[in-house]
Amino acid sequence: MLFRSKPITTARPNAAGFVITTSLAIPVGKHKITFHAKEDGYMKAGEGSATLVVSKASTDMHQTSMTAHKATSVTLRATLIRKTDKMALPNQTVTFFVGGAKVGTGVTDASGQASLAYTTPKSAGKYALKVTFAGDASYLKSVYSKAMLTVK
């Protein structure tokens, strides 16, 4: 297959005659893909083209509830993955919230985990934790708000 006149993959058709390939680095949008086939015992020579539509990928986030003492330093953590294959998304900025207030941002590492040093409130109680990913040119936004911070 060719994309922007450059080869992007080679593959043989499956038993149903379809060529299936994954992990192509093609940006979001509509793209013309050209196919060239050489006669090789499986198929006759031929060529054609089609429009390939690449959409933004869905994301998913997770954050764990935690318990800590008043006015102590803790590390807030969140994990960001691509929903389709559960692959970690590195180098993405996520925003942390405690009790509805934005407390900072973190950048995901190779395992999709972001962290933020945070000093717990001086008042005991339960505080809702939330983490958000705004999305970008390749990925849709994501929000996780099921975790709690219990301060004793």
FENKAQUI-V828226 format. One record per backbone hydrogen bond with DSSP energy under -0.5 kcal/mol. CO is the residue of the C=O (numbers start at 1). NH is the residue of the N-H. E is the energy in kcal/mol with one decimal. If there is no record, write none. Layout:
CO/NH/E ; CO/NH/E
//
This chain:
1/8/-2.7 ; 1/9/-0.9 ; 2/34/-1.8 ; 3/6/-1.5 ; 6/3/-2.7 ; 14/17/-2.1 ; 18/14/-3.2 ; 18/20/-0.6 ; 24/26/-1.6 ; 29/54/-2.9 ; 31/33/-0.5 ; 31/52/-3.7 ; 32/4/-0.6 ; 33/50/-2.2 ; 34/2/-2.8 ; 35/48/-2.0 ; 37/46/-2.1 ; 43/40/-1.4 ; 43/41/-0.6 ; 46/37/-3.4 ; 48/35/-3.5 ; 50/33/-3.1 ; 50/52/-0.6 ; 51/53/-0.5 ; 52/31/-2.7 ; 52/54/-0.6 ; 53/55/-0.6 ; 54/29/-2.5 ; 57/140/-2.9 ; 58/83/-2.4 ; 60/81/-2.6 ; 62/79/-2.3 ; 66/150/-2.8 ; 68/152/-2.5 ; 69/72/-1.0 ; 72/120/-2.9 ; 74/76/-0.6 ; 74/118/-2.8 ; 76/116/-2.0 ; 78/114/-2.9 ; 79/62/-1.6 ; 80/89/-2.0 ; 81/60/-2.2 ; 82/86/-1.6 ; 87/82/-2.8 ; 88/90/-0.7 ; 92/108/-2.7 ; 93/134/-0.5 ; 94/106/-2.2 ; 95/132/-2.3 ; 96/103/-2.5 ; 96/104/-1.0 ; 97/130/-2.1 ; 98/101/-1.8 ; 101/98/-2.4 ; 104/96/-3.1 ; 106/94/-2.9 ; 108/91/-2.4 ; 109/112/-2.3 ; 112/80/-2.6 ; 113/109/-1.9 ; 114/78/-2.1 ; 116/76/-3.0 ; 118/74/-3.2 ; 118/120/-0.6 ; 121/71/-1.9 ; 125/151/-3.4 ; 127/149/-3.1 ; 128/99/-3.0 ; 128/100/-0.5 ; 129/147/-0.6 ; 130/97/-2.8 ; 131/144/-2.5 ; 132/95/-2.6 ; 133/142/-2.3 ; 138/57/-2.6 ; 139/136/-2.3 ; 142/133/-3.0 ; 144/131/-2.3 ; 147/129/-2.6 ; 148/66/-2.5 ; 148/150/-0.6 ; 149/127/-2.8 ; 149/151/-0.6 ; 150/68/-2.6 ; 150/152/-0.5 ; 151/125/-2.2
//
